[in-house]
Amino acid sequence: MSAGAASATVHVIVLNYRTPDLTIAAIESLLASETSHLSLTCTIVDNRSADDSVERLRNQFSTIPLIESSHNRGYAGGNNLGIRALLSEIPVTANRDDTYVLLLNSDVVVRSDTVATCVAFLRAHSDVGIVGPKVVLPDGSLDLACRRGFPTPSRALWKLTGLAMRFPNNPRFTGYNLTHLDENETTEVDSVMGAFMLVRLAAIDDAGLLDEDFFMYGEDLDWSYRIKARGWRVFYHPTASVTHLKGASSRRQSYRMIFEFYRAMWLFHRKHYARRQRLPVNLLILLGIAARGALAFAINATRPAGRKRVA
């Protein structure tokens, strides 16, 4: 942002579920992002952790609002609690095009320039509703979910059959994770990752909140789909980057998360594509998702406790 630019406002939602140490680290990395041209407000939502999370987070961040959910609402429901609270406090007269909502996972570490870089991108592209940074794993590799195409029936087929992994540079098979593209090039995509998703408030006004039918996984894809349907664009902007420690809470519930991952695939298909397909095709897709989910359960059962994961 130029020195003379007016201050932009970013409202950050950090969802905690039994990860107080990570949530503290995420917020501390976030607070280092505030500048004279970037005003940050933060809201913590505790998704009914039922541990010492609330006490620890309130002690650590006494000035940051913390919302306690009455039950675990999942990713969409928990974040919606925070977004609704924010919307109730944002004046009607606020500049909706220059006010932003950032969804930030508790297991993400933010570079000090990342939020400002993403805001600058949205300010320079008034038709962009969502931007996401390059998301890297602790080993330095790209988290493939940070730039995706929508899981159309054909893209889902290539992913479920393993062809996308076998031919990572062939765009015919890589339309979901886009592995044929340069990871360091800014690209218009269908969706970025909910772990760090910066959304223009005007786009939320148009498309509404996250769909709470998705408990975990798929809600970022669905939100992007609905926001794009209202005429906004979505961009992956790797000039900005974050580190994703990934799966700290989901590893403890790996079997539940496997179920939710494959359930989300079916929910997305049923919501956005099923009406365009004939019944036999929909049944085939459902069977394919169920079979791949069953295989994931079986593979996970053979892994040592410390290596269990969702997919």
N, C-alpha and C positions, 0 to 999 in steps of 0.2 A: 504494500500500500504506500502511496506517496505521502510525503510529510504533511501535505495539506488536506488529506482525505478526512472526511468526517468519521467518527468512531462507529464501527459496526458492533452489533450486540449478538452474542452467541449464548444461547441457553443450553446448558449441558445436562443430560440425564445420565447418571451412572447407576446401573442396576447391580445390587449386591445380593449374592446368595451364598452364604457360608464362605466367603472369601475376603474377610476383613483386611488381611495383610496386603493382598493384591489391590483391593479397592483403595486403600490408603496410598499405595505407590502410584496407582493410576491418577488419582486426584492431585497428588503432589506434582507429578509430571505435567499435568494439565495446568495447574496454577502458574507454572513457569511460563506459560504461553501468553499471559495477559500483557498487553502493551498499551501505550497511550492512544492507539488507534483501534484497539480491540478490547471491548468490554465483555467479560465473562461472568455469567451467573451459573451456579452449579446446584443441582438437586440430586440428592442420593435417595434411591428407592430400595428399601430392604424387602426382598421377596419372601418374607416369613422364614428367615434363616433358622430361627429357633436355636441359636447359639449365642455367643457373646458379641455378635457383629454390631448390633444396634448400640450397645453400651460403648464399645471401642470406637466406633465411628463418630458418635456424638462427643466423646472425650477428645478425639483427635481434631474434629472439625466443628467446633461449637457454634460457628456462625453460618454454617451451611445447612439449609433445610433438609431434614431427613423424613421421608414418608415411610411409615411401616404398613405393609400390606397385611391384611387379615389372613391371607393364605398365599401359597405359591401360585402366582398367576401366569407363570411362564414369561418368556422374553417379551412377547407383544403386550400382554396384560400389565406387566410390571412397568414397562416403559410408558404405556398409555397413562398410568397413574401419574407419572411425572409430567407428561405432556399436558394432560388436562389441568394439572395444578398451574403450570406455566401459562396456559392459555387464559386461565381465569384472572391472571395478574397482568397480562400484557395489555396496555391501553388500546382501545379501538383505533385511536389515532396514530398508533405506531406504524412506521414504514415497514410494511409486510415483506417488501422485496429486499430490504437490507437488514432483516432480522432473521436469525438462523437458529435451528435446533440441531444439536449434536448428540447422537446416540453413541455412548462410549462404554465398551465392555470393561469390566473390572480387571481383566487380564491383559490390558493394553497399556503400553508405555508410550507416551506421546513425546516426540521431539519438540523443542521449544518453539520452532518456527512452523510447525505443521498446521496448526489451526489458522494462523494468519495467512499462510500460503493458500490454503483451501478457500478461505473467505475472499482473498484477492481474486482467485479464479472465478468464483461466483459473481463477484462485483463486475468483473470484466466480461461476463457472458450472461446477460440478463435472461436468456431463455433456458438456462440450466437450472434444474430444480434440485439436483443431488450431485454431490461430488464426494469421491472417496480417494484416499491416498494409497500409495504402495504399502502393503502390509507384509512385513517380513517375519519369519519365525526366528526363534533364538539362534538357530544355526546359520542364519543369513539367507536362507532360501525363501522364495516367494510363497506366500499363503495363497493358493490358487483361487480361493473363494473371493478374493478382493476385486475381481473383475470377471463378470460372467455374462453369458447370453441366457435368455430365458430357456427353461427346460422344455422345449417343444417335444412332441413324441419322438421325432427322429434323433434329436440331441440326447434325450433320455436313453434311447436305445443304444447309441454309441457309448454312452457312459456306463450303462448297466452291463453291457457285453464286454467291456474292457477295451474296445477298439480305440477309444479316445486316448487311453493310456499307452496303448501299443503304438499308435501313430501320432505322437504329440505335436508334430509339425505339419500335419495334413489338415487344412481348414475344413475339409469335408466332415471330419470326425471330431473336431475340437471346438465346435460352436458353443459349448457350455462353458468350459474353463478357459477358452481362448489361448491355449498354450502356444499357438502358432504365431502370436503377436509378440513384439518386443516389449518386455516388461518395463522398460524405461521410457516408453513413449506414451504421451497423453493420448487417450483414446476414448471415443464415445462408445459406451457399452449399454447393455440392458440393465445391469444391476451392479452395485458395489456391495460391500460387506457391512452387515449390521454392527460389527465390532467397532467400527468408526465410520459413521455415516452422517455427513453434514447436509442438512435439508433446509431449503429456503422456506420460511414460514408461509409465504404466499402459495407454495406448492402443497403444503399441508392443508391450508384453507380449501384448496381445490379438491384434493383427493381424500381427505379425512385421515383418521388415525390408523394405526396398525390393526390388522385383522386378528382378533384374539382367538379365532378358531385354530390358528397356528400356535402351538405351545412353545416350541423351540425349533428353529430351522424353518426356512421358507418364508417367514414373514417379511424379511428384507426384499426378497424377490417379488413377493406380492405387492408390497408398498411401491417398489420401483415400477412395477407393471401398471399400477393404477395411476401413479404420478405421470408416467409417460403417456398414458391414455388421455390425460388432460392437456397434452401438448408440450410438456416440459421435457428437457433432455437430461441424460445422466452421463457423467464423465468419471473416468479413472485418471487421476492426476499424480503420477509417480514422483513429481518434483517434491511433493510432501510424502513423508513416510512415518510409520509407527511400527513398533515391535509387538507382536501378538504372542503371548506366552501360551495361549490356546489350551482349552479343555480342562482348566483347573477344577472347575465345578462339575463338568460333565463326566470326567473320568470316574468320579465316585458313584455315578449312576449310569455306567456305560450301557447297560442293557435297556434301561428306560430311554436313553438318548438315541440308541439305535432304532427303537420303535418309533420315536418321534421324528427322526430323520426321514425314514421311509414313509411314515404317515404324511409328512409334509409334502413329499413328492406327489403322493396321490391327491392330497387336498388341492395343490396348485393345479394339477392337471384337471381335476374335476371342476374347479372354479373357472378356469380360463380356456380350456381346450376341449373338454368332453362334449360340449354341445355341437362342436364342429365335426366330430368323429362318429362313425357308425358304432353300434353296440359291440360287435365282435372286436373292433379295434380297441375300444375302451376296456373290454374284458381282458384282452391280451396284455395291454399296458398294466392293468391291475395285477395280473398274474406275474408279470415280469418284475414289478416292484416288490411283490410279496416274496418271490423266489430269491431276489437279490438280498432282501432283508433277512430271510432265513439263513442264507449263506453267511451274511455278516454276523449274525448271532453265533453260528457254528464256529467261525474263525475266531471270534472274540473269546469264546469259551476255552480255546487252546492257548491263549496268551497268558503270560504271567500277570499277576495283579497290577504291577506297575506299568504295564504296557497296554492295558486295555484301552480301547478308544472307540469312537462312534462308527467309523467306516473302515 
